[in-house]
């Protein structure tokens, strides 16, 4: 048995997020290739306190309350006063956030001088699978808007003087 060779699969962060979105009930997923470098895109994605509320307009504020290496804890406040505490894993090219009722992620992978960027989000509630047709229809455009905002913010930050 020790001589058995098991297949290995190494997925880049975007492919990993794509797989997770495919198996999580009701997940909304969007992906696109942006004409920006990985560093330009990830500078925006990793700046959760300043940029995440600009990417996801339902979020009014995001504050990091604890950090231990790549593991963070964050408190988000929504546009209508709702609050959520998130456990976050943040490393280059990968951000996974989960609260009691929400799951979300962002991923990026360099492709020559461009960057493939992906966003995923879903409710974490009983019956989420039943909401999938509705969330998929509404979420497809919401996911595309997040990607569009990412491209706009990363371009703007790249133009700022250092």
C-alpha positions in Angstrom: 0.0 0.0 0.0 2.9 2.4 0.6 3.9 2.1 -3.1 0.6 3.6 -4.3 1.0 6.9 -6.1 -2.0 9.2 -5.6 -2.8 11.8 -8.1 -2.2 15.4 -7.0 -3.9 18.5 -8.2 -2.5 22.0 -7.6 -5.1 24.7 -8.2 -4.4 28.3 -8.4 -6.5 30.6 -6.2 -9.1 31.4 -8.9 -9.6 27.8 -9.8 -9.9 26.9 -6.1 -12.6 29.6 -5.6 -14.4 28.4 -8.7 -14.6 24.9 -7.3 -15.8 26.1 -3.9 -18.5 28.2 -5.6 -19.6 25.2 -7.6 -20.2 23.1 -4.5 -21.6 25.7 -2.1 -25.4 26.0 -2.4 -26.6 29.3 -3.8 -23.2 30.7 -4.4 -22.8 33.7 -6.7 -19.6 33.6 -8.7 -18.0 36.0 -11.2 -14.6 35.9 -12.9 -12.8 38.0 -15.5 -9.3 38.8 -16.7 -8.3 42.4 -15.9 -5.7 44.3 -17.9 -3.8 45.0 -14.6 -0.9 43.4 -12.9 -1.4 41.0 -10.0 0.1 43.5 -7.6 -2.2 46.2 -8.7 -5.3 44.0 -8.3 -4.3 42.4 -5.1 -3.4 45.8 -3.5 -7.1 46.6 -3.7 -8.4 43.2 -2.7 -6.2 42.9 0.3 -7.1 46.3 1.6 -10.3 45.1 3.3 -10.8 48.1 5.5 -10.6 50.8 2.8 -11.5 49.0 -0.4 -13.9 46.2 0.4 -16.8 48.7 1.1 -16.1 50.2 -2.3 -16.2 46.9 -4.0 -19.4 45.6 -2.2 -21.7 48.5 -1.8 -23.9 46.7 0.7 -21.0 47.0 3.2 -20.7 50.4 4.8 -17.5 49.6 6.9 -15.1 46.7 7.4 -12.8 46.9 10.4 -10.0 44.4 11.2 -10.3 43.6 14.9 -7.7 40.9 15.2 -4.8 39.6 13.1 -2.6 36.6 13.6 -0.6 36.0 10.4 -2.9 35.3 7.6 -5.9 34.8 9.9 -8.0 37.8 10.7 -11.2 38.7 12.4 -13.2 41.6 11.0 -16.4 43.4 11.9 -18.5 44.5 9.0 -21.4 46.9 9.1 -24.0 47.0 6.4 -25.8 49.9 4.8 -28.9 49.3 6.9 -27.2 48.8 10.2 -26.7 45.1 10.2 -23.4 43.8 11.7 -21.4 40.6 11.1 -18.2 39.3 12.6 -16.1 37.5 9.9 -13.3 35.0 10.2 -10.9 35.8 7.4 -8.0 34.0 5.7 -6.0 36.5 3.7 -2.9 35.6 1.7 -1.6 36.7 -1.6 -4.2 35.9 -4.3 -6.7 34.4 -1.7 -9.3 35.9 0.6 -11.9 33.8 2.3 -14.4 35.3 4.7 -17.1 33.6 6.7 -19.6 34.9 9.2 -22.6 33.2 10.8 -24.8 34.0 7.8 -22.4 34.8 4.9 -19.6 33.3 3.0 -17.4 35.2 0.6 -14.2 35.0 -1.3 -11.9 36.8 -3.7 -9.1 35.3 -5.6 -6.5 36.4 -8.1 -3.9 34.7 -10.4 -1.4 36.4 -12.6 -1.7 35.7 -16.4 1.3 37.3 -18.1 0.8 41.0 -17.6 -2.9 40.6 -16.7 -4.7 39.2 -13.7 -7.6 36.8 -13.5 -9.8 37.9 -10.7 -12.8 36.1 -9.1 -15.5 37.0 -6.6 -17.9 34.6 -4.8 -20.6 35.2 -2.2 -23.6 33.4 -0.7 -25.9 33.3 2.2 -25.2 30.7 4.8 -28.7 29.8 5.9 -30.9 26.8 5.8 -32.7 26.5 2.5 -30.0 28.3 0.6 -30.2 25.6 -2.1 -33.9 26.5 -2.7 -32.9 30.2 -3.2 -30.3 29.3 -5.8 -32.3 30.1 -8.9 -33.2 33.6 -7.6 -29.8 34.3 -6.1 -28.1 33.1 -9.3 -30.2 35.4 -11.4 -29.7 38.5 -9.2 -26.1 37.6 -8.2 -24.7 37.2 -11.7 -25.0 41.0 -12.3 -23.9 41.8 -8.8 -20.8 39.7 -9.2 -20.0 41.4 -12.5 -20.4 44.8 -10.8 -17.9 43.8 -8.1 -15.4 42.8 -10.8 -16.0 46.1 -12.7 -15.4 48.1 -9.5 -12.3 46.1 -8.8 -10.9 47.0 -12.2 -11.8 50.7 -11.7 -10.3 50.9 -8.2 -7.1 49.0 -9.1 -6.6 51.3 -12.2 -7.2 54.4 -10.0 -4.7 53.2 -7.4 -2.1 52.3 -10.0 -2.3 55.9 -11.3 -1.8 57.5 -7.8 1.7 58.9 -7.1 3.7 56.6 -4.8 
